[in-house]
Amino acid sequence: MGSGQVTDWQGKHVTVAGLGVSGVPAAKALHGLGAKVTVVNDGDDARAREQAAELEALGVTVRLGDGDTLPDGTELIVTAPGWRPDKPLFAAADAAGVPVWGDVELAWRLRKPGAADWLAVTGTNGKTTTVQMLASILEAAGLRTAAVGNIGVSLLDAVLGDEEYDVLAVELSSYQLHWAPSLRAHSAAVLNLAPDHLDWHGSMEAYAKDKGRIYEGNRVACVYNTADKATEDLVREADVEEGCRAIGFTLGTPGPSQLGVVEGLLVDRAFVENRQKNAQELAEVADVKPAAPHNIANALAAAALARAYGVPASAVRQGLRNFTPDAHRIAHVADVDGVAYVDDSKATNTHAAQASLAAYDSVVWIAGGLAKGATFDELVAEAAGRLRGAVLIGRDRALIREALARHAPEVPVVDLERTDTGAMLQAVREARRLARPGDTVLLAPACASMDMFANYNKRGDAFAQAVRELGA
């Protein structure tokens, strides 16, 4: 099965690994193409049974509670991105010579002739915001586009649906990239690289390698972060098409082949005539919402990809102005007694929390949850001078408490043992007690939420509700 569309799926035995947001659409799409589809799933809960019944009504075979056994006759596995590479199912596939694709790989192979180009974005943090900014810029240029992949529209729907697109803004996780060997983007960006999901990838080296796959075969531009040498190293290692350029983005003054910031302006010295001497103004820093440093970096990366696609400067400005950030991303909730309360529940790892903390001078920090194998020394050491106090919640809070004891022993810490729904209200009250006028109480947990909440949205909602109760 080479690149491009596989035309004959009729009767092909395909095993889809995992139900959920990618597995169900993949199973339906493959069944619709005439494949003989079996879905295997580890879980056997009410939700899985509901999804299984929906698929079985179409004629798809579903095996619940057994995600490790390779069904007889399997010719291809299409896996949900979250399934770890060390699962027995994949060892069995490897031994049997059965290829494994992810949902992104499947979508890439199912593109129609003359299909939309992909502008792809990955990174430990900022992916979703950057892709949404990029889609807003592309729309402002009059292009038919959508934010797809790890967000918004499913890639399979975008590729197989009736809607016609000129270009897609594609968010890709390291999991998705791991299972997408033949993906070749028009241009791609790696925003940053910090330890995350190491429990899944096994090592930082393996994680970086999977992120770097996004550059493979790029045609026009590989966009990297000049402040993060690891992203530039991935560009150097990538095998790209002849003429593809390395384009850096920086919060400082840009050199040739870079985008950056000069006197409150976002400027382009990459996609201009005579880039040794000329620069093109793209937008004002004030056009970026919120104008926190890491978000300006996101805007520059989005602008670089849009410019690589030939979008005019005026559309960059308009697209950034039109863009509205998602909830729970450094969202200002309220001011109470001269203290700002900010919800960055989306900061689910240390790198995101580091960027969030760097945006404020004096912070009472609410943190904790599921650490996902992370360590917190570097984060705390860097933020120590900004911390007025810390309130710790969640299962792995001791790891943060110990880092604070090592690197910020003078910072007062409140350690909350309770994990019920009222814990966030108590956390906010404790933070209020520690805060002084001019401070920011910042929910930037540096951890996942699932020990106490259904997801980071619910955690952010609980914080916002608690803040409203303070002000009442």
C-alpha positions as CSV (number, residue, x, y, z in Angstrom):
1,M,0.0,0.0,0.0
2,G,2.0,3.0,-1.2
3,S,1.4,6.7,-0.7
4,G,-1.7,8.3,-2.2
5,Q,-5.1,6.8,-2.4
6,V,-5.5,3.1,-2.0
7,T,-8.3,2.5,-4.5
8,D,-9.2,-1.1,-3.7
9,W,-10.3,-1.6,-0.1
10,Q,-12.9,-4.2,-1.1
11,G,-12.7,-7.2,1.2
12,K,-9.4,-6.0,2.8
13,H,-9.2,-7.2,6.4
14,V,-8.5,-4.1,8.6
15,T,-8.3,-4.1,12.3
16,V,-9.1,-0.7,14.0
17,A,-7.4,-0.5,17.4
18,G,-9.5,1.5,19.9
19,L,-12.9,3.1,19.8
20,G,-13.3,6.7,20.7
21,V,-12.9,9.9,18.7
22,S,-10.6,8.5,16.0
23,G,-11.5,4.8,16.1
24,V,-15.2,5.1,15.3
25,P,-14.8,7.5,12.3
26,A,-12.0,5.3,11.0
27,A,-14.1,2.1,11.3
28,K,-17.0,3.8,9.5
29,A,-14.9,5.2,6.8
30,L,-13.1,1.9,6.1
31,H,-16.4,-0.1,6.2
32,G,-17.8,2.5,3.7
33,L,-14.9,1.8,1.4
34,G,-15.7,-1.9,1.4
35,A,-13.1,-3.2,3.9
36,K,-13.8,-6.0,6.3
37,V,-13.4,-4.2,9.6
38,T,-12.8,-5.6,13.1
39,V,-12.5,-3.2,16.0
40,V,-10.6,-4.2,19.1
41,N,-10.9,-2.2,22.3
42,D,-9.3,-2.6,25.8
43,G,-12.4,-1.3,27.7
44,D,-15.8,-2.8,28.0
45,D,-17.7,0.1,29.7
46,A,-21.2,1.5,28.9
47,R,-19.8,4.1,26.4
48,A,-17.7,1.4,24.6
49,R,-20.8,-0.9,24.4
50,E,-22.9,2.0,23.0
51,Q,-20.2,2.7,20.3
52,A,-19.9,-1.0,19.6
53,A,-23.7,-1.4,19.0
54,E,-23.6,1.6,16.6
55,L,-20.8,-0.1,14.5
56,E,-22.2,-3.6,14.7
57,A,-25.5,-2.3,13.2
58,L,-23.4,-1.3,10.2
59,G,-21.8,-4.7,9.9
60,V,-18.5,-4.0,11.7
61,T,-17.2,-6.7,14.1
62,V,-16.3,-5.3,17.5
63,R,-14.3,-7.1,20.2
64,L,-14.5,-5.4,23.6
65,G,-12.2,-6.1,26.5
66,D,-9.5,-7.6,24.3
67,G,-7.2,-5.0,22.7
68,D,-4.1,-7.2,22.7
69,T,-4.9,-10.1,20.4
70,L,-4.4,-9.7,16.6
71,P,-7.5,-10.9,14.8
72,D,-6.9,-13.7,12.3
73,G,-6.4,-12.5,8.7
74,T,-5.6,-8.9,9.6
75,E,-3.8,-7.2,6.7
76,L,-3.6,-3.7,8.2
77,I,-4.0,-2.1,11.7
78,V,-5.4,1.4,12.0
79,T,-4.7,2.6,15.6
80,A,-6.0,5.3,17.8
81,P,-3.1,7.7,18.5
82,G,-3.1,7.1,22.3
83,W,-2.3,3.4,22.0
84,R,1.3,2.9,23.1
85,P,3.8,1.3,20.7
86,D,4.8,-1.4,23.3
87,K,1.3,-2.9,23.3
88,P,1.3,-6.7,22.6
89,L,-1.1,-6.1,19.6
90,F,1.7,-4.2,17.8
91,A,4.3,-6.8,18.6
92,A,2.0,-9.4,17.1
93,A,1.5,-7.2,14.1
94,D,5.2,-6.7,13.7
95,A,5.9,-10.5,13.9
96,A,3.2,-11.1,11.3
97,G,4.5,-8.3,8.9
98,V,1.2,-6.3,9.3
99,P,1.6,-2.5,8.9
100,V,0.3,-0.2,11.5
101,W,-1.1,3.2,10.6
102,G,-2.6,6.0,12.7
103,D,-5.8,8.0,11.9
104,V,-3.6,10.7,10.4
105,E,-1.8,8.2,8.1
106,L,-5.1,6.8,7.0
107,A,-6.4,10.3,6.2
108,W,-3.2,11.2,4.3
109,R,-3.6,8.0,2.2
110,L,-7.3,8.6,1.5
111,R,-6.9,12.1,0.1
112,K,-8.5,12.7,-3.3
113,P,-6.4,13.7,-6.3
114,G,-5.7,17.5,-6.2
115,A,-6.6,17.6,-2.5
116,A,-5.8,20.5,-0.1
117,D,-2.3,21.1,1.0
118,W,-1.5,20.5,4.7
119,L,0.2,23.2,6.9
120,A,1.1,21.2,10.0
121,V,1.9,22.2,13.6
122,T,3.3,20.2,16.5
123,G,5.1,21.1,19.7
124,T,4.8,20.4,23.4
125,N,2.7,23.5,23.9
126,G,0.7,26.1,21.9
127,K,-0.4,23.7,19.1
128,T,-4.1,24.3,19.3
129,T,-3.8,28.1,19.6
130,T,-1.3,28.3,16.7
131,V,-3.4,26.2,14.4
132,Q,-6.5,28.3,15.2
133,M,-4.6,31.5,14.5
134,L,-3.3,30.0,11.3
135,A,-6.8,29.0,10.2
136,S,-8.0,32.5,11.0
137,I,-5.2,34.1,8.9
138,L,-5.9,31.7,6.0
139,E,-9.7,32.6,6.2
140,A,-8.8,36.3,6.2
141,A,-6.9,35.7,2.9
142,G,-10.1,34.3,1.4
143,L,-9.0,30.6,1.4
144,R,-11.3,27.7,2.1
145,T,-9.7,26.1,5.2
146,A,-10.4,24.4,8.6
147,A,-8.5,23.8,11.8
148,V,-8.3,19.9,11.8
149,G,-6.4,17.0,13.3
150,N,-6.0,16.9,17.1
151,I,-8.7,19.6,17.3
152,G,-11.9,20.7,15.6
153,V,-12.9,18.8,12.5
154,S,-11.6,15.2,12.3
155,L,-9.0,14.8,9.6
156,L,-10.9,11.8,8.1
157,D,-14.0,14.0,7.8
158,A,-12.1,16.8,6.2
159,V,-10.5,14.4,3.7
160,L,-13.5,12.3,2.9
161,G,-16.3,14.9,3.2
162,D,-18.0,16.9,0.5
163,E,-16.6,20.2,1.6
164,E,-13.7,21.3,-0.6
165,Y,-10.7,23.0,1.0
166,D,-7.8,24.9,-0.5
167,V,-5.5,24.3,2.5
168,L,-5.8,22.7,5.9
169,A,-4.3,23.9,9.2
170,V,-3.4,20.6,10.9
171,E,-2.6,20.1,14.6
172,L,-0.6,16.9,15.1
173,S,0.4,15.3,18.4
174,S,3.6,13.3,18.9
175,Y,1.3,10.1,19.1
176,Q,-0.2,10.9,15.8
177,L,3.1,11.6,14.1
178,H,4.5,8.3,15.5
179,W,1.9,6.4,13.4
180,A,2.1,8.6,10.3
181,P,5.2,7.5,8.3
182,S,4.2,8.8,4.9
183,L,2.8,12.2,5.8
184,R,4.4,15.0,3.7
185,A,3.2,18.5,4.5
186,H,3.5,21.6,2.4
187,S,5.1,23.3,5.4
188,A,5.3,22.5,9.1
189,A,6.3,24.0,12.4
190,V,7.6,22.5,15.6
191,L,6.9,25.2,18.2
192,N,8.9,23.9,21.1
193,L,10.2,20.7,22.6
194,A,10.0,19.8,26.3
195,P,9.7,16.6,28.2
196,D,6.1,15.3,27.9
197,H,4.4,12.0,27.5
198,L,7.7,10.2,28.2
199,D,5.7,7.4,29.8
200,W,4.3,6.8,26.3
201,H,7.3,7.4,24.1
202,G,9.8,5.7,26.5
203,S,12.5,8.5,26.2
204,M,13.0,12.1,25.3
205,E,15.0,11.0,22.3
206,A,12.0,8.9,21.0
207,Y,9.6,11.8,21.7
208,A,11.7,14.3,19.8
209,K,12.1,11.8,16.9
210,D,8.4,11.5,16.6
211,K,7.9,15.3,16.7
212,G,10.6,15.7,14.0
213,R,8.6,13.4,11.6
214,I,6.5,16.5,10.8
215,Y,9.3,18.0,8.8
216,E,9.9,14.9,6.6
217,G,9.3,15.7,2.9
218,N,8.3,19.3,3.5
219,R,8.1,21.2,0.2
220,V,8.4,24.9,1.1
221,A,9.2,25.7,4.8
222,C,10.3,24.1,8.0
223,V,9.4,26.6,10.7
224,Y,11.4,26.3,14.0
225,N,11.8,28.3,17.3
226,T,15.2,30.1,17.5
227,A,14.8,30.0,21.3
228,D,14.6,26.2,21.3
229,K,17.7,24.7,19.7
230,A,16.1,21.2,19.7
231,T,13.5,22.4,17.1
232,E,16.3,23.6,14.8
233,D,18.2,20.4,15.3
234,L,15.1,18.5,14.0
235,V,15.0,20.7,10.9
236,R,18.7,19.9,10.2
237,E,18.0,16.1,10.5
238,A,14.9,16.2,8.3
239,D,14.9,14.8,4.8
240,V,13.1,17.6,2.9
241,E,12.4,18.4,-0.8
242,E,14.9,20.4,-2.8
243,G,14.5,24.1,-2.1
244,C,12.6,23.8,1.2
245,R,13.8,26.5,3.6
246,A,14.4,26.6,7.3
247,I,12.4,29.6,8.7
248,G,13.0,30.7,12.3
249,F,10.7,32.7,14.6
250,T,12.0,34.8,17.5
251,L,10.7,37.2,20.1
252,G,13.7,39.4,19.3
253,T,14.8,41.2,16.2
254,P,14.7,38.7,13.3
255,G,17.7,38.0,11.0
256,P,17.3,37.0,7.4
257,S,14.9,34.0,6.9
258,Q,13.2,34.7,10.2
259,L,10.1,36.3,11.6
260,G,10.3,38.4,14.8
261,V,9.4,41.4,16.8
262,V,10.7,45.0,16.3
263,E,9.4,47.9,18.4
264,G,6.0,46.4,19.0
265,L,5.6,45.1,15.5
266,L,5.6,41.5,14.1
267,V,7.8,41.5,11.1
268,D,8.8,39.1,8.3
269,R,12.4,38.9,7.0
270,A,11.8,35.5,5.3
271,F,9.2,35.9,2.6
272,V,10.3,39.3,1.2
273,E,12.4,40.5,-1.7
274,N,16.0,41.0,-0.6
275,R,15.7,39.6,2.9
276,Q,19.2,40.8,3.7
277,K,17.9,44.4,3.8
278,N,14.1,44.4,3.8
279,A,11.5,43.5,6.4
280,Q,7.7,43.4,6.0
281,E,5.4,44.6,8.8
282,L,2.8,41.9,9.4
283,A,0.9,43.1,12.5
284,E,1.2,44.9,15.9
285,V,1.9,42.9,19.0
286,A,-1.4,44.5,20.3
287,D,-3.2,42.5,17.5
288,V,-2.2,39.2,19.4
289,K,-4.7,38.2,22.1
290,P,-3.5,37.7,24.8
291,A,-0.1,39.4,24.1
292,A,1.8,37.1,26.5
293,P,5.3,36.2,25.2
294,H,4.5,32.5,24.4
295,N,1.4,33.6,22.6
296,I,3.3,36.1,20.4
297,A,5.6,33.2,19.5
298,N,2.5,31.2,18.5
299,A,1.4,34.1,16.3
300,L,4.8,34.3,14.6
301,A,4.7,30.6,13.9
302,A,1.2,30.8,12.4
303,A,2.3,33.8,10.4
304,A,5.4,32.0,9.1
305,L,3.3,29.0,7.8
306,A,0.7,31.4,6.3
307,R,3.4,33.4,4.5
308,A,5.0,30.1,3.3
309,Y,1.7,29.5,1.6
310,G,1.8,32.9,0.0
311,V,-0.7,34.8,2.2
312,P,-0.4,38.6,2.1
313,A,0.7,40.6,5.1
314,S,-2.7,42.3,5.4
315,A,-4.4,38.9,6.0
316,V,-1.9,38.1,8.8
317,R,-3.0,41.2,10.6
318,Q,-6.7,40.7,10.0
319,G,-6.5,37.0,10.9
320,L,-4.8,37.7,14.2
321,R,-7.4,40.5,15.0
322,N,-10.2,38.1,14.2
323,F,-8.9,35.3,16.4
324,T,-10.5,34.6,19.7
325,P,-8.6,32.3,22.1
326,D,-10.2,29.2,23.5
327,A,-11.4,29.1,27.1
328,H,-8.9,28.0,29.8
329,R,-5.9,29.5,28.0
330,I,-4.6,32.3,30.2
331,A,-8.2,33.5,30.4
332,H,-8.7,36.5,32.8
333,V,-11.7,35.5,35.0
334,A,-12.0,38.5,37.3
335,D,-10.3,41.1,39.5
336,V,-11.2,40.8,43.2
337,D,-9.8,43.3,45.7
338,G,-7.0,44.3,43.3
339,V,-6.0,40.7,42.6
340,A,-6.3,39.3,39.1
341,Y,-7.6,35.7,38.8
342,V,-6.4,33.9,35.6
343,D,-7.4,30.4,34.4
344,D,-4.8,28.6,32.4
345,S,-6.1,25.1,33.2
346,K,-4.8,24.1,29.7
347,A,-1.3,24.3,31.1
348,T,-1.2,20.5,31.6
349,N,2.6,20.1,31.6
350,T,5.6,21.9,33.0
351,H,6.5,23.7,29.8
352,A,3.1,25.3,29.4
353,A,3.0,26.3,33.1
354,Q,6.5,27.8,32.7
355,A,5.3,30.0,29.8
356,S,2.2,31.0,31.8
357,L,4.1,31.9,35.0
358,A,6.6,34.0,32.9
359,A,3.7,36.3,31.8
360,Y,3.2,37.7,35.4
361,D,5.5,39.4,37.9
362,S,4.0,38.3,41.2
363,V,1.9,35.1,41.3
364,V,0.0,33.0,43.8
365,W,0.2,29.7,41.9
366,I,-2.4,27.0,42.0
367,A,-0.8,23.8,40.7
368,G,-1.0,20.0,40.8
369,G,-2.8,17.0,39.4
370,L,-1.4,14.0,37.4
371,A,2.3,14.6,36.7
372,K,2.6,12.1,33.8
373,G,6.2,11.3,34.7
374,A,7.3,14.9,34.8
375,T,9.7,16.6,37.2
376,F,9.3,20.1,38.5
377,D,12.7,21.4,39.6
378,E,13.5,23.4,36.4
379,L,10.0,25.0,36.4
380,V,10.1,26.0,40.1
381,A,13.7,27.2,39.9
382,E,12.9,29.5,37.0
383,A,9.6,30.8,38.5
384,A,10.8,31.1,42.1
385,G,11.4,34.9,42.0
386,R,7.8,35.5,40.8
387,L,6.0,33.4,43.4
388,R,4.1,35.1,46.2
389,G,2.8,31.7,47.3
390,A,1.6,28.3,46.1
391,V,-1.5,26.3,46.7
392,L,-1.1,22.6,45.7
393,I,-3.9,20.2,44.8
394,G,-4.2,16.7,43.2
395,R,-2.6,13.3,43.4
396,D,1.0,14.2,42.5
397,R,1.2,17.5,44.4
398,A,4.1,16.2,46.6
399,L,6.4,16.3,43.6
400,I,5.8,20.1,43.3
401,R,5.9,20.6,47.0
402,E,9.4,19.0,47.2
403,A,10.6,21.1,44.2
404,L,9.4,24.2,46.0
405,A,11.2,23.2,49.2
406,R,14.4,22.8,47.2
407,H,14.3,25.9,45.0
408,A,11.9,28.3,46.7
409,P,12.0,27.5,50.4
410,E,10.8,31.0,51.4
411,V,7.6,30.8,49.4
412,P,4.6,29.9,51.5
413,V,2.9,26.7,50.4
414,V,-0.6,25.4,51.2
415,D,-0.9,21.6,50.5
416,L,-4.6,20.6,50.1
417,E,-5.2,16.9,50.6
418,R,-8.9,16.9,49.7
419,T,-9.8,15.8,46.2
420,D,-13.5,16.3,46.2
421,T,-15.4,18.8,44.0
422,G,-15.1,21.5,46.8
423,A,-11.3,21.3,46.7
424,M,-11.0,24.0,44.0
425,L,-13.1,26.5,46.1
426,Q,-10.8,25.9,49.1
427,A,-7.7,26.3,46.8
428,V,-9.0,29.7,45.5
429,R,-9.8,30.9,49.1
430,E,-6.3,29.9,50.2
431,A,-4.8,31.7,47.2
432,R,-6.8,34.8,48.1
433,R,-5.4,34.7,51.6
434,L,-1.9,34.7,50.3
435,A,-2.4,37.3,47.5
436,R,-1.7,41.1,47.8
437,P,-3.2,43.8,45.6
438,G,-1.3,43.7,42.2
439,D,-0.7,40.0,42.4
440,T,-2.1,37.4,40.0
441,V,-3.7,34.2,41.3
442,L,-2.8,31.8,38.4
443,L,-4.3,28.3,37.8
444,A,-1.5,26.8,35.8
445,P,-1.4,23.3,37.1
446,A,1.6,21.8,35.2
447,C,-0.3,18.5,35.4
448,A,-3.2,16.7,33.8
449,S,-6.6,16.9,35.4
450,M,-8.1,13.5,35.4
451,D,-7.4,12.6,39.1
452,M,-10.0,15.2,40.2
453,F,-11.8,16.4,37.0
454,A,-13.2,14.9,33.8
455,N,-10.8,17.1,31.8
456,Y,-8.9,20.5,31.9
457,N,-12.1,22.3,30.8
458,K,-14.0,21.1,33.9
459,R,-11.0,22.1,36.1
460,G,-11.0,25.6,34.6
461,D,-14.7,25.9,35.1
462,A,-14.4,24.9,38.7
463,F,-11.8,27.6,39.2
464,A,-13.9,30.3,37.5
465,Q,-16.9,29.3,39.6
466,A,-14.8,29.5,42.8
467,V,-13.5,33.0,41.8
468,R,-17.1,34.2,41.1
469,E,-18.1,33.0,44.6
470,L,-15.3,35.1,46.1
471,G,-16.5,38.2,44.4
472,A,-20.2,37.6,45.3
